[in-house]
Amino acid sequence: MAKIEVGETLGIRGTLDVSGGTVTLKDDQVPRAKLAREDNSVLTIPLTNLRVHDAVMTELPNAAANDDLGVVMATWNTDAPTCQAGDIGGTASTRYAFFSHRITEDWILGETMTIRFYAGMLTTVADTSCTLDLECYVNNGDGTVGSDICATAVQDINSVTLANKDFTITPGSISNGDELLFRIAIAYSDTGDAGVMIPEIGSIKMLRDIRP
């Protein structure tokens, strides 16, 4: 097959039909800004990445204790890992977990970013309350952070029907390459202790507008 080389700029006013072949471009020939955007692209945060909030080099225990959430998996090939606060019946407290995420170059500066939890209660609801909260900070790189950029208030998860709970991250202060630091908080209060009641997070996902 003949090869046609164009030394200067080739302009096409109509449609370029390459159905019978391929077009190969070098990576540096298409600026990222020219690529098609993908809104609300989903990135899963593995629950096994969760860590102790005030000892971030330590993985969460396999059972919630003190002020820490736990990562639980009962039976391999039957169950998947979940993040749980333990049986909170008859108690009132808050338990936490930490995770971090580095913003990759495909995220579009200033665009939407949402953290989505799939969360609720196992077996029984608390007779007073159970809520989920999220904090988010940009790591300044010098051992300090800025202000909390999570724009969503605490959300109710006191239901035996697990549901999506979305937290919006304010994007204005985020740059590509930044590390975001997150702290999850499950706050609960129960007085009657009427059965097993376990706050649970089944999954965590980040929804982002990107140019892949």
Protein Blocks (a to p, Z undefined) as FASTA:
>chain_A
ZZdddfbdcddfbdcdfklbccdddfklpcfklpccdehiacdddfklpccfklmkbccd
fbdehjbccdddfbghkbccdddebjaehiacdddddddddddfkbcghiacdddddddd
ehiacfkbccddddddddehnopacddfbfbdcddfbbfbdcdddddddfklpcehiacd
dddddddddfklnajdddddfbdcddddddZZ
